[in-house]
Amino acid sequence: MKVLMFTWEFPPLIAGGLGMACYGMVQSLLALGIKVDLVLPTKEMVYFPLREVGDVDTLPAVFVDPVLHKEYESHSFESMRERLEYIGISGRPESYIQMDEIVEFAQAVREDRWQTSFTTMAEREVFAEVAKNLIGDEDVIRKIQEYTQRAERFARILDYNLIHAHDWLCYPAGILAKKISQKPLVVHIHATEFDRAGGPGNERVHKIEHAGMMYADRVIAVSQYTAQMIMSRYLIDTAKIRIVHNAFSLSDESVTSKKRIFRGPTILFLGRITLQKGPDYFLETAVRVLKKHPEARFIVAGTGDMARKLLRNSASRKLQNKFLFTGFLNRVQVEEILRASDIYMMPSVSEPFGISPLEAMAFGLTSIISKQSGVSEVVNNAFKIDYWDVDLMAETVNHLIENPDECLKMGLAGMHEVNQIHWKEAAEKIRLVYSSALSEYIKSES
C-alpha cells in the first residue's frame, strides 16, 4: 500500500504536537510495510519518498523538476541540516511564495473553474466552500494557497492508493488530490478551530475543516473528545469517523536522567502560548503557589500570540525571576527543559489530545492535565483537573512540593504507563482505516 500524505509539520519542521505525532505515526506505518510519499510546505518543489523506518530521520527528497534533482544530487552537503536548508526546511513550519503565484492561484480557484465536471451537488458545494474561503492575503492563507497549488502536481505525477491529509491547512490539498485521482481521502483531525480559538474562532477555518471532513471517505479523530466535537459542531456522519489515540515514543538517544537548573521545585508549561493551551491559568496557579512556596520556579516554554500578554501580566504581578520564559525550543532543548523539571502542567481549555503530557510523563514528570483533553482518556497516573479550577491546581502543586516522595512515585508510575503506549498499536488502527476506505473504493469501481 502506498499513501500520499500531506502534513504541515514533520521533524525538524515542528511548531507543536502535530509534527511529533506525524513522526511516530509514519515511522510505525513504514514498519507495517506501508509506503509514504510525504509532502511538506518546503521552499523547493520536492516530496519525500519514505520506504524504510529510518527514512523518517534522513528524509530522502526528490525534486519534481529532474534538472533540479540532478543538481541537488550533485551537491555535497556537510550535514543533514545543510541539506534540508537547501530544500527549504527550517526549524519552524513555513513556506515561500511569490506575488505572481497568488494571482495564478486566485484564477485557479475561482468557483466557475472548480465547479465543473462534478458528479454530485455535494461535491460541487465542497469545492465552492474551499474556493470561497481560500481567497485572501493573510500570510497563512498565502502559504496554504501555494501548498494546494503544488498538491495538484503531486496528485498527477505520483503513484499511490490513498490520500491522508492532516488538519485544515492540508485539507484543500487533500480535496484537490482526491478530485484529480479519484482515490480515497482520509483526513486526520488533530485539533478543530473550536479547540484552537477556545470558542467560535475563524469562520473561514471552520468552513475548510467542514469541507475536508464532508469530502473525506474516512475521518480520524485523535480522541473520543474530538469525535464528539466533530459530530456535534460539524455534523459529520458518524459512520465515517474512526478514533485513533496518539502515542509517544522516546528516541534511542534521549536521556531522561535529571539535570537540574534550579535548586527549588520546577513547574513546567510546554506548548504554544495561545488561548487554547490555557497559559493564563498557569500564571494564576503560579501566583497562588509562590505565595506559599517562593522557592518554586515556573517555566513557560514555547511561543504564541499570548506571549506578550503573559509576560506583561507576570511583570505586573511582580513574579520576576520566579516566572520565566524560554521562547521557542528545538528538540534537544525540549528534552533539556524536561530533564530539569519536576511537575508538568497542561491547563488547556480544549485539547483534542495533547502529546506533550505523554512526553513529560516519559521523562518522569508528575503531570497535571486538563479534564478537557483527549490524553486524559488514555492515562491514569496524572492529576486531571478542570482547566478553570486554578485553586485546585495550586493546591495540587503545593501538595506535590510538600510531599516530594509522593511526587516522585507518581512520576515514576506515569513513566511506566507511557512506556506502554506505543505508536505500533495506533499505526495498526490507521492501517485498518486505510483498508476499509480502499475496500469501499474498490467495490464502487467494480
PyMOL commands that set and color helices and strands:
alter all, ss='L'
color gray80, all
select helices_A, chain A and resi 17-31+55-58+66-74+80-87+99-108+111-114+121-133+139-157+167-181+193-197+203-215+224-234+238-240+275-277+279-292+307-316+320-322+331-339+355-362+375-377+390-402+404-418+423-445
alter helices_A, ss='H'
color red, helices_A
select strands_A, chain A and resi 2-6+35-39+46-50+62-63+162-166+185-189+218-221+241-243+266-270+297-301+323-327+343-346+366-370+383-385
alter strands_A, ss='S'
color yellow, strands_A
deselect
rebuild
show_as cartoon
